[in-house]
């Protein structure tokens, strides 16, 4: 007769080890997977319902995932995952980049910053905070004027980035004598940049302002929270099942009593 025996103390030690090692491991993975799914699902939907999405990479730079780390979580006594601007440093308890090990089942793709001839750039995303809380947008450090494209005119843009092509930028139009400034007509406006449409008719391509008031309209917190609440229980159960499947108990002894 073949029997399997286990020492109770060894099994208790296995359970303690499971709690200390596998539970933080499972919780970290569940948080990372949930954050990615909530961002790419509910949060992205809220973004597209608020803005015209011309550049998908920009959305990810505004909402970069700072994944949790099981080792950092055990050190701090809590698990942390963050969704933030890519220009900000990772919060304590998180790491800078997400890997497939930290979020199994999630596709992770990064460009190679060390590739010759290519430089990884970080977009200026600070102004996006004003779409959440409201505020005033002013020109950048290298400009005295804020240009706003006329939404009623079909201005040619780059298909990948959504940026206005060089030929339609204000500085290009001025230098080529194809465009000219007209005096301001509204309070707060510095005027507009016009181009000739045919022989006589002129059309406005850009409006010039010293500043622009932005109303709060974007609600990322509620969208992300909704996405997390819908997914976290299932993702933790799946991660815990994976952790139990990979855990090994070495306290068993096989004997032949026959």
C-alpha positions as CSV (number, residue, x, y, z in Angstrom):
1,X,0.0,0.0,0.0
2,X,1.3,3.4,-0.9
3,X,0.7,6.3,1.5
4,X,1.4,10.0,1.6
5,X,2.3,11.6,5.0
6,X,2.8,15.2,5.9
7,X,4.1,16.8,9.1
8,X,1.6,19.4,10.5
9,X,4.5,21.7,11.4
10,X,5.9,21.5,7.9
11,X,2.5,22.3,6.4
12,X,2.0,25.2,8.8
13,X,5.4,26.5,7.7
14,X,4.4,26.1,4.1
15,X,1.2,28.2,4.7
16,X,3.2,30.9,6.4
17,X,5.7,31.0,3.5
18,X,2.7,31.1,1.1
19,X,1.3,34.2,2.8
20,X,4.7,35.9,3.1
21,X,5.8,35.3,-0.5
22,X,2.9,34.4,-2.8
23,X,0.2,36.7,-1.6
24,X,2.3,39.9,-2.1
25,X,3.4,38.5,-5.5
26,X,-0.3,37.9,-6.5
27,X,-1.5,41.2,-5.2
28,X,1.2,43.1,-7.0
29,X,0.3,41.4,-10.3
30,X,-3.4,41.9,-9.8
31,X,-2.9,45.7,-9.2
32,X,-0.7,46.0,-12.3
33,X,-3.0,44.2,-14.6
34,X,-6.1,46.1,-13.2
35,X,-4.3,49.4,-13.7
36,X,-3.5,48.7,-17.3
37,X,-7.0,47.4,-18.1
38,X,-8.7,50.3,-16.4
39,X,-6.5,52.8,-18.1
40,X,-6.8,51.3,-21.6
41,X,-10.6,50.7,-21.1
42,X,-12.6,53.2,-19.0
43,X,-10.0,55.9,-18.7
44,X,-9.3,55.9,-22.5
45,X,-13.0,56.0,-23.2
46,X,-13.4,59.1,-21.0
47,X,-10.4,60.7,-22.7
48,X,-11.8,60.1,-26.2
49,X,-15.2,61.4,-25.2
50,X,-13.6,64.7,-24.0
51,X,-10.9,65.3,-26.6
52,X,-10.2,64.6,-30.2
53,X,-7.5,62.0,-30.1
54,X,-4.9,62.7,-32.7
55,X,-2.0,61.0,-31.0
56,X,-2.4,57.7,-29.1
57,X,1.2,57.9,-27.8
58,X,0.3,61.2,-26.1
59,X,-2.5,59.6,-24.1
60,X,0.0,57.1,-22.7
61,X,2.5,59.8,-21.8
62,X,-0.3,61.6,-19.8
63,X,-1.3,58.3,-18.2
64,X,1.9,56.3,-17.8
65,X,1.7,53.2,-15.6
66,X,4.1,53.1,-12.6
67,X,3.7,49.4,-11.6
68,X,3.9,48.0,-8.2
69,X,6.8,45.7,-7.2
70,X,6.3,42.7,-4.8
71,X,9.7,43.3,-3.2
72,X,9.1,47.0,-2.7
73,X,5.6,46.3,-1.4
74,X,7.0,43.9,1.3
75,X,9.6,46.5,2.3
76,X,7.0,49.3,2.6
77,X,4.2,47.1,4.0
78,X,1.8,48.2,1.2
79,X,1.4,47.8,-2.5
80,X,1.3,50.9,-4.7
81,X,0.5,51.3,-8.4
82,X,0.2,54.7,-10.1
83,X,-1.1,56.3,-13.3
84,X,0.6,59.6,-13.9
85,X,2.5,61.9,-16.3
86,X,5.6,60.3,-17.8
87,X,7.6,63.3,-16.9
88,X,7.1,62.8,-13.1
89,X,9.3,60.5,-11.1
90,X,7.8,57.2,-9.9
91,X,6.2,57.3,-6.5
92,X,7.7,55.3,-3.6
93,X,6.9,51.7,-3.8
94,X,6.6,51.6,-7.6
95,X,9.1,51.1,-10.5
96,X,9.5,53.1,-13.7
97,X,8.6,50.6,-16.4
98,X,6.0,47.9,-16.7
99,X,7.2,44.4,-17.8
100,X,5.3,41.3,-18.9
101,X,6.5,39.6,-15.6
102,X,4.8,42.4,-13.6
103,X,1.6,42.2,-15.6
104,X,1.1,38.7,-17.2
105,X,-1.2,38.6,-20.2
106,X,-0.7,42.4,-20.9
107,X,1.2,43.4,-24.1
108,X,4.1,45.7,-23.1
109,X,6.0,47.5,-25.9
110,X,8.7,50.1,-25.5
111,X,11.0,51.8,-28.0
112,X,14.7,51.3,-27.6
113,X,16.2,54.5,-26.1
114,X,19.7,53.3,-26.9
115,X,19.1,52.8,-30.6
116,X,21.5,54.9,-32.7
117,X,19.9,58.0,-34.2
118,X,16.8,57.9,-32.0
119,X,16.2,59.9,-28.9
120,X,13.4,59.2,-26.5
121,X,11.5,62.4,-25.8
122,X,8.9,63.2,-23.1
123,X,6.0,65.4,-24.1
124,X,5.0,68.5,-22.2
125,X,1.8,67.3,-20.5
126,X,1.5,69.7,-17.5
127,X,-1.2,71.7,-19.2
128,X,-3.5,68.6,-19.1
129,X,-4.0,69.3,-15.4
130,X,-5.9,72.4,-16.3
131,X,-8.5,70.3,-18.2
132,X,-9.2,68.6,-14.9
133,X,-9.1,71.5,-12.4
134,X,-9.5,74.5,-14.8
135,X,-7.0,77.3,-15.2
136,X,-5.2,79.6,-17.6
137,X,-2.9,78.3,-20.3
138,X,0.0,80.7,-21.3
139,X,2.7,80.5,-24.0
140,X,5.7,78.3,-23.5
141,X,9.1,79.6,-22.3
142,X,10.3,80.2,-25.9
143,X,7.2,82.0,-27.1
144,X,5.3,85.2,-26.3
145,X,2.1,84.2,-28.2
146,X,-0.3,81.3,-27.8
147,X,-1.6,80.1,-31.2
148,X,-4.9,78.3,-31.4
149,X,-5.7,76.6,-34.8
150,X,-9.1,77.4,-36.3
151,X,-11.2,74.2,-35.7
152,X,-13.4,75.1,-38.7
153,X,-10.5,75.0,-41.1
154,X,-9.1,71.6,-42.3
155,X,-5.4,72.1,-41.4
156,X,-3.1,69.3,-42.5
157,X,-1.7,67.3,-39.6
158,X,0.8,64.5,-39.3
159,X,-1.1,61.2,-39.3
160,X,1.0,59.6,-36.6
161,X,1.5,62.5,-34.1
162,X,-1.4,64.8,-34.9
163,X,1.0,67.8,-35.1
164,X,0.4,70.5,-37.6
165,X,2.7,70.0,-40.6
166,X,5.4,72.6,-41.2
167,X,3.7,74.3,-44.1
168,X,0.7,75.3,-42.0
169,X,2.6,76.5,-39.0
170,X,2.4,80.3,-38.3
171,X,6.1,80.9,-38.6
172,X,6.3,79.1,-41.9
173,X,3.4,81.1,-43.4
174,X,4.8,84.4,-42.2
175,X,8.3,83.7,-43.6
176,X,6.9,82.6,-47.0
177,X,4.7,85.7,-47.2
178,X,1.6,83.5,-47.6
179,X,0.1,84.7,-44.3
180,X,-0.4,88.0,-42.5
181,X,-1.6,89.2,-39.2
182,X,-4.9,91.1,-38.8
183,X,-5.6,93.4,-35.9
184,X,-7.4,92.1,-32.8
185,X,-11.2,92.4,-32.5
186,X,-12.0,90.6,-29.3
187,X,-10.8,91.3,-25.7
188,X,-7.9,89.0,-24.8
189,X,-7.1,88.3,-28.5
190,X,-3.9,89.4,-30.1
191,X,-5.4,89.0,-33.6
192,X,-5.4,86.2,-36.1
193,X,-3.2,84.8,-38.9
194,X,-4.9,84.8,-42.3
195,X,-4.0,83.3,-45.6
196,X,-5.4,84.0,-49.1
197,X,-8.1,81.5,-50.2
198,X,-8.2,82.1,-54.0
199,X,-7.6,85.6,-55.4
200,X,-9.7,87.7,-53.0
201,X,-11.2,85.8,-50.1
202,X,-9.1,85.5,-46.9
203,X,-9.5,82.8,-44.3
204,X,-8.2,82.6,-40.7
205,X,-6.0,79.7,-39.9
206,X,-4.8,80.5,-36.4
207,X,-6.0,82.8,-33.6
208,X,-3.4,84.5,-31.4
209,X,-3.8,85.0,-27.6
210,X,-1.7,86.0,-24.7
211,X,-3.5,83.3,-22.6
212,X,-6.5,81.0,-22.9
213,X,-8.9,80.1,-20.1
214,X,-9.5,76.4,-19.8
215,X,-12.7,75.1,-18.2
216,X,-12.6,71.8,-16.1
217,X,-14.1,69.1,-18.3
218,X,-11.9,66.0,-18.0
219,X,-12.8,63.5,-15.2
220,X,-10.1,60.8,-15.2
221,X,-10.4,59.9,-11.5
222,X,-14.0,58.7,-11.6
223,X,-13.4,56.8,-14.9
224,X,-10.3,55.1,-13.6
225,X,-11.9,54.2,-10.2
226,X,-14.9,52.7,-12.0
227,X,-12.6,50.6,-14.2
228,X,-10.6,49.3,-11.1
229,X,-13.8,48.4,-9.1
230,X,-15.0,46.3,-12.0
231,X,-11.8,44.3,-12.4
232,X,-9.8,44.1,-9.2
233,X,-11.7,41.1,-7.6
234,X,-11.4,38.9,-10.7
235,X,-7.8,39.8,-11.3
236,X,-6.8,39.1,-7.8
237,X,-8.5,35.7,-7.8
238,X,-6.7,34.9,-11.1
239,X,-3.4,36.1,-9.7
240,X,-3.8,34.1,-6.5
241,X,-4.7,31.0,-8.5
242,X,-1.5,31.4,-10.5
243,X,0.5,31.9,-7.3
244,X,-0.9,28.7,-5.7
245,X,-0.3,26.8,-8.9
246,X,3.4,27.8,-8.9
247,X,4.0,27.3,-5.2
248,X,5.8,24.1,-4.2
249,X,5.3,22.2,-1.0
250,X,8.2,19.9,-0.1
251,X,6.9,18.5,3.2
252,X,5.4,15.3,1.7
253,X,6.9,11.8,2.3
254,X,5.9,8.8,0.3
255,X,6.1,5.3,1.9
256,X,5.4,1.7,0.7
257,X,3.5,-0.1,3.5
258,X,2.7,-3.1,1.4
